[in-house]
């Protein structure tokens, strides 16, 4: 793969925008669960909440009729469940004999609340859409599984970035929901410091654009979205890889231009603002002792969003009795925050977790 193409794939993976790459190889069944009127944790109501999902494989049930092989995959901010069909993920995990062989597992990949083909502001309510939080997103996932797909226990929940944080919400609010957990690229604590700062900058850029018009824009506020993409690029960057792959001014300029051309037209300003804002209620740190499912937690040393020098895993691990933590080392082949989407970096950890929790 040419250097520019390698960086492009890595950057797009952060936002789950490469998900159609294996559409011909993996053709998931798609469906939508209608949850009706959905009350958020702030007491507002999302009318007729719809949760879209993709599924691979077939559910297997035990003698009591309970599904025993369901795997829930949770995507990152601004992504969709389709991101898990990318070659660097599906090509390593879903094939015959691979860790999540679709002949063995029933793999469920939702578009989470506010994302993809699930209910979101751009469907019509725009900035009048209730400001949902991560607790609401996890509850929507839970109800989609239980009410729509008749799955009340999961073999595994694997989540990346925002999906990683959702796993810590799952683990501390529904500790018996899954046999095993694999959160990747997050911290189990409130988003503050630099992490909150760049998110706030992104939100401010969107709503301070003159075209914003209170969320009722006629044309997308492109200036705000360009700033948002700039911040997303920095947040998802892999510094060592970029130093090698963008070794000339022309390479840097060409890479940035390509990113803008691809990403800005694909975004809706209301949807992106809500997606980034949704972390407002996230802070599982006070309840970490409730996590009981065997867990493998993976971060990467070149992650701008979750820098290891903060020492947060070392702070919280003593309170999580059944959690194994691994930091993927920094390297020229690193993917920054997007390491979570490249299964070759952590596939062996997943294999060990599944073996350890085999029923």
N, C-alpha and C positions, 0 to 999 in steps of 0.2 A: 504494500500500500504506500502511495506517495506521501511525503510528510504532511502536505496541506490536507489531504484527504483524511489522514489519521487524526489530525487535530479537529477537523470538522466533525467527524463521527463522535469523538470524545466530547466535544462541546454540546452537540445536539443531544447526546445521551443524557446529559444532566436534566434536561427538560422533557425527556421521554419522546423526542421527536423523530426517532429512527424506527418506530414500531412496525412499519409496514415492510421492512426489508425481507422478512421471511414469510410473507403472506402466502406464497405459492407452496412452501414446504409445510408450514403449520397453518391450517385453516380452522380457527376456533369457531365453535358455536357461539353466536352472540344472542343476548337477550336483555330484557329490561324488566326490572321488578318495580311495580308501582306501590309506594308506601303510603299514598294518600297524604293528608295534611300532616306535616311533620313539625313538631314544636321544638325550637332550639333551646339551648341551655339559658338563653337570655329571655325566654318567654315569648319570642316572636314565632310566627308560623310561616313555614315554606309551603305554599299550596301545592298539593299533588306532587310530592317529591318522587322522582324517578331515578333509579340506580341502574345504570347500564353495566354489563359485564361481558367478558369473553371467557370461554371455558374450553379446556382441552382434556381429553380422556373421558372416562365414564365413572360415575359414582359406584362404589362398592358398599353394600350394606351388610351388617351382621344379622344374627338371628332375631334381634329385636327391631330390625328395620332401620338402624341408625347408620348413617354414612361414616365410613371408617378411613377413607383415603383422600379426604379433601385437603388441598393446599391452597392457602390464600396468599396471593402476591400483591403487595401494596406499593404503588408508584410514588414518585416524588412530585414536588410542587410544579405545577403547570403541565405535568405529563398525563398519560392515560395508561390503561392496562396494556395497550398495544406495545408499549416500550419493551415489554418482556419477550416480544417476538423478534427482537434484533439478533443478528448473528452472534454477537459477543455474549449473549445471554442464552437464548434458546438453543443455539448451536452447540453449547457446552453442556446443557442440562436436560433437554427434553427428549433426546433420541433414545433408541433402544440401548438398554444397559447403562444409560447415564443416570445421574442422581435423581432427577425428577422425571423419569421415563413416563411418558403419557400413557403407556400401556398399563402402568401400575397405579398412577396417581390421577386424581380428578383435580385439575389445576384451575383455579378461579382467579380471574384478573379483572377486578372492577375498575371502572372509571369513577373515581371518588367524587363525593359531593362537590359541586362547583367546577368539575373538570369533564372534558371529553363530551360524551353523549349523555351524561347524567345531568340532572337539573343544575342550572347555573344562571348567573345574572343576564347573560346575553340572550337567553331564551325569551326575554320580554320585560322583566322587571327592572333590569339594569341596576342602577344604584339604589333602588328601593328593595332589592333582594335582601333578606335578613343577613346580618353579618355572622355567619357560622364560624364555629371554632373547631379545634381538633376533637373535642369530646363529641360534638355533633357528627363529625365525619365518621368516627369510630362507631357511634350508635347506628348510623345509617348503614355501615358495613354489616354490623351485627344483625340488624333487622332484614337486610337483603338476604343474608345467609339463612337465617332461621325461618323467616316467613316466606321467602321466595324460593329458595333452593333446598329447604328442609335439611340444612346442615347445622347441627347444634354443637359439634365438636370438630376441631381441625387437627389434622396430622401435623401441620406445620404452618406458621405464619412467617413469611419472609418479606421484609420491607426495606426500601431504599430511601434515604434522605427523609422527606416528610413521612414516607411509609415506615421508616425506622422509628420516628417519633410516635407514630400511631401504634407501633408494637409496644412501646413502653406504656402507652395509655391502655392498650388491651391487657398487658401483663399485670397492671396495677388495679384495674377496675373489673376485669374478668379473668382472674388467675387460673380458672379451670377450663378455659375455652379451647386450649390447644395443648397437644402433646409436647411441642417444641417451638422455640422462637429463634429467629435469626434477624436481628436488627443490624442495619449497615449504614454508616455515615450519619451519625447524630450523637447527641449527648442527652442524658435523662434529666435535664434540668431546664429551668426557664431560659428563654432566649433573651440575652442581654449583651452588653458590650458591643464589640465590633459586629457580631452576628445580627443583633437588632439594628445597629446603625445602618448597615447597607440595605437592609429590608425597608427601613423607614425612608431612606433616600429614594429608593425605588418607588415607593407609594407616593411620596411627595412629588416626584417627577411627573407621574401620571396625572395627579389631580391639580397640579399647578400649571399644566399646559393650557394655553388660552382656548384650545379647542375642546377642553374637557366638558364645559357646559353642564356642570352638575351631574355628569354621567349620561346625559342625553345628547351626546355628540352626534352630529350628522356624518362627519368623517372621523376616523380613528385619530386620536391625538398623537400623531406620529412623532413629534418631538419628544414627548414624554416616553413613548415606547422605545425610541432609540436610546435614551438614557437608561431605561430599564434593561435593555439588552446589553448595554455596556457593563452594567453592574452584574448581570447574570454571567457574562463572560469572565469577569474577574473572579467572581465567587466560585465558578466551576473550573478555574484554570489549574493546569499542572505546570508549575514553574520550570522544572528541569526539562520536561519534554518540549515546552515552548522555547526554551533557550536554544535547543538543538534544531527544532523544526522551523522556527521563525528566526533564522539566523541573519537575515538581512532586512533593512527597512522596507524593501519592496514586498518581502514575504509577509511581514506584519500587516502592511496596508492592504494587501490582497486578501489576507485571512479575515480582517475586520470587515472589509467590503462584502465579502461572501456571506459572512454571518448576518450582516444587516439585511442583505437581499433575501436571505432565506427565512429569517426569524421574525422580523418586524411585521411583514404581511400576514403571518400565521397567528398573530396575537390579537386578542380583544382586550382593550384597556380595563373595562369593568371586571372581566373574568380574572385577569392577572392581578389586579389590585386585591380582589377578594381572596385569591389563592395565597398570596403572600401575607395578607392580613390574618389569615385563619389561625396562625400560631399564637394569637393573643392570649389564649387560655392555657397554653402548654406549660406544665410544670409537674411532672410525676415524682419529683425528688423526695417528697415527704412520705410517699407510699411504696418506695422501692422494696421494702421488706415483704411486701405482699406478693412479689413475683416468685412463683414456685416452679414453673415449667422450666426444664433444661433449656438453657439459652446460650447461643454463641453470638457474641457482639463483635462486629468488625468495624474498625475505622482505618483510615490511611494517613500516613505521616505527611503527605503533601496536600492535605485538605485545607483550603483557605477558610471554610466555614467551621470546621471542627479541629483547630490546630492542637496538636498533642501537647504543646508547651503549657497549655492551661492546666494540665494535670487533673482534669475532671474525672476520667475513668478511675484513677487512683483514689480519688475522693469518695466515689460512690460504690465501687466494687465491694468493699467490706460489708455493705448492707444488702448485697444480693447473693444469697448463699449458693445458687445453682447456675451462676453465670460464668462463662469462660470468655475472656477478652483477648483479642489479638489486633495488633497494629500492623498494617501492611507497610513495609519500609518504603522510604522515599527512593526513587530510582528514575533514570532517564526514560524508562518505559512507563512511568506512572501516568495515571489518568486524573489526578487531583480528586476533587469531590466525586467525579464520575467513576471512580474505581468500583463503586458498588454495582455498576452495570456490566462490568467485565468479569465474568464468572471465573476465568482462569486464575484470578488472584486469590479466590477463596473457595473454590469448588471442593477442595479436600476437607475444609472445615465443615461444609455442608454434609459431605458423605459421612464424616465422623459423627455429626449430630444425629443424623437419621439412624445410623447404626446403633448409637447409644440409646435411642428412644424407640427402637423397634418393638412393636407390641407382641 
